[in-house]
Amino acid sequence: MRGSLALQNGVLYVGRHEATAHVRPYDLDGVPLSDGFSFRGPSRAQVELVGLAVDPDHQVWIADAAQAAICRFTLFGRAVGKWLAAAEGDVAGSFGRLVDLEVRDRDGRLECLVASGGWRRHAVQVFDEEGRLLASLRSEGDPQSNFHGVTRVARSGSRIYVCEAHAGRVQVFRDGGFEFLFKLPSPSRAVLEPAAIAPLEDGRMLVACSGDSSGLALVDRGGRVERWLAGPGDGAGEVLDPTDVAVETGREDRATRVAVIDRSAERVQVFTLEGRCQGALAALPGE
């Protein structure tokens, strides 16, 4: 099972799936705010919820890899929209092998950032809210280069962040153009696999890594590790194969809280930027 997180106006949304997809909102103290909702695909087909976002109008956007579809729901689970890829294969407008999505308001209009996995040129694309293609990012700024194993994407202001687990790196784009990339050094010299990223308002980033060197790192604007907030393991305050991370920025570091979902979507923990674990959500959606 793969878990996804979204944070909107202080509310943490947790999405999980195992044939049926489940979504539930929480406050960051771990208290459920409602029962949430569950859904399946057409004719009760199974769902693979690989990406989750909530827009300013509180609509819940779901990337469903099983149906290769972007779906929208109200907070009560009523379906209000759906669109499919405009093309197949590794071409602009296609989003086979969905892995994530991110929704942002840009000058009063919604834009949806959609990510696909595998070895693809058109792995990271921007669509309008009706599913019309606006842009396809170029890996390393080269129109002929491929992205390698994209796992998550994030957006903050004019920047887009792309985690490539297979390449062991994060690419950063600004105003649609390639800006720079970085890799995280491992204390144990193992290859780090960036699995998810959450940018802070000051340009720093939180990067969750999976694999043998699972961990949660606070990274500066240039991609250098400031400190590790959590190391590998399945105990409290450790992380094991995290699949998503979300952050609520406070006025200062000690007031900022970070949510991480790991252990095959069986756990969501909340950390401070100082690395203190404040506990885990008691009951996840679908349990």
HUWO-V954870 format. One line per field, one symbol per residue. ss: DSSP state (a for helix, b for strand, c for the rest). phi: phi as a letter, one per 40 degrees, with the letter a starting at -180 (. if undefined). Layout:
# HUWO-V954870
ss->???
phi->???
This chain:
# HUWO-V954870
ss->cccbbbbbccbbbbbbbcbcbbbbbbcccccbccccbbbccaaaccbcbbbbbbcccccbbbbbccccbbbbbcccccbbbbbbcccccccccccccbbbbbbbbbccbbbbbbbbccbbcccbbbbbccccbbbbccaaacccccbbcbbbbbbbccbbbbbbccccbbbbbbccbbbbbbccccccccccbbbbbbbcccccbbbbbbccccbbbbbcccccbbbbbbcbccccccbccccbbbbbccccaaacbbbbbbccccbbbbbbccccbbbbccccccc
phi->.bbbbabafgbcbbbaaagccbbacbcccgcccacgababcdfgccbbcbaaabcccgccbbcbccbfbbbbbcccgccbaaabccabgcbdgcbcfdbaaabbcbfgbcbbcbbbcgcacccbbbbcccgccbabcbdfgbcbcbcbgcbababafcbbbbcbcccgabbbbbfgbcbababcccdcgcccbcbaabccccgcbbbcbbgcbdabbcbcccgcccaccabcibccgbbbfcbaabbbcccadcccbbbbbaffgcabbbbcccgccchbccbccgc
